[in-house]
Amino acid sequence: MDLTPQSSTMRISELERLSGLSRDTIRYYERIGLLASPPRSGNGYRSYDAHTADILKFIKLAQQIGFSLDQMREALPHLSQPPERCEELLAAMLEKRQEIIQRIADEKARLALLDKLMQRFLGDQDLIAYIDENACPSLQNAG
């Protein structure tokens, strides 16, 4: 993702298309200071640059990963800097990665406990066979 400023400008409809975010979301990000308010053209339309589309793509991706808007607000100033100046951003990403790994481990442990409990109720019946037979009865009946 290239996050260096570009010179071409666009209207909000083009920014919506490029970023995958609605104009309401884009304007909300402007209101809360996540995005700088864009300059306006002579006819009063907001005029966005390509860098804004890259920033919005980053925000969308970061939200999918689990970063909050406040965390992104802290990270955004680092995006126009060379990578060697992004130690804080990389540290935050590493921390988020560790959180995800821990959540996966926690969920695997919960799944193992659930499987153990199910096995107690199944007795001698094979758990995997039971799951395969009962995972989605509506699909089995459709075939």
N, C-alpha and C positions, 0 to 999 in steps of 0.2 A: 504494500500500500504506500504510494508516494504521498508524503505529507508536506511537500515543499510548495510554497505559494505559486499559483499560476496567474496568468494575466487575463485570460478570457473571462467574460462575465455572463451571467445567466439570470433569468427570472426564477421565482420560487417554484413554478410548475416544472421547470427543468431540474431544479434541485430536488424536488420530490421524486421525480423519476430516477435520478441518479442515486439518491440516497436510500430510497425505499421507505422514507418517512413522510408522514402527512405534513401539510403546511401548518396545521395547528400545532403539531409537535415541534416543528422548526421554530415557529414563533414563540412557543413556550420556552424553548432552550434560549432564545434571545432574551425573553423577559427575566429569566432567572440568572442570566449572565454566563451561561455555558457557552454561548456563541456571542461574538461581538455583533452589535447592530450593524447591518450592512449600509453602505451609502445608498442614496436614492438617485435614480436617473432624473433627467430634466422633467419627465412626465410623472414623477413621484413613485415609480415602481422601485421596489428593493432590487439591488443589483448585487448578486452573489458571485464570488469567484470559485474556481474549481477546487481550491484548497478547502473551502467550506464543505463541499461534497465529501471530500476525503475525511474531514473531521467528523461529519455526521455518520459516515460508514464506520469509523473507529468507535464512536459512541454506541452505535447499534451493536457492534460486535462485543464491545466491553460489557454492555448490559446483558447480552446473552451469556457471557462468561460468569456474570454475577457481580460486577462492579457497580457501585452506587453512583448516582449523578454527582454527589459530593466528591467521591474518589476520582471521577473523571475530570471534574473541575480542577483538581490539583494536578492531574496528569497532562492536561491539554497544553499548558505552556511549554512542556518538554518536547512536544511533537515536532516543532520546527527546528529543533536543535539536532546536531549530529548524534548518532547513537552513543558515542563515548560520554556524552553529557547527560544521559538518561538513567543514571544509576538508581535514582528514586523510583522511576517508572518500572524499571526492571525488577527492583526489589519488591514492589507492589504486585507485579505479575507473578513472581516466584512465591510470594505469600499466598496469593489466590490459588496458585497451582497446588500448594501444600494443603490448603483448605479443601479443594476438590478431591485430592487423594485421600484425605482423612474421611470425607463424607462417603466416598466409595467404600473404604474399609469398614466404616460404620454400617453401611447398608448391607455389605456382604455378611457381616456378623449378625445383623438382624435376620437376614435370609437364612443363615445357618440355624439360628434359633427357631425360626418358623418351621424349617424342614425337620428339625429334631422333634418339635411338638407334633407336627403332622405324622411323623413316623410312629410316635407313641400311640396315636389314634388308629393308625393303619395296621399296627401289629406286624404280622409276617408279610403283609402285602408289600410289593416293591414300590417305593415312593416315586421313582422316575416313571414307571409304568402307569401309576395312578395319575400323575401329573399329565402325562401324554394323553391318557384317555379322557381326562376331565378338564383340560386347560380351556377349551372353548367348545362346549357341547353344541352350540348353535351352528358352528362351522361344520362339525362332524355330521349333523343331521341334514345339512344342505347338500352334502356330497352324495 
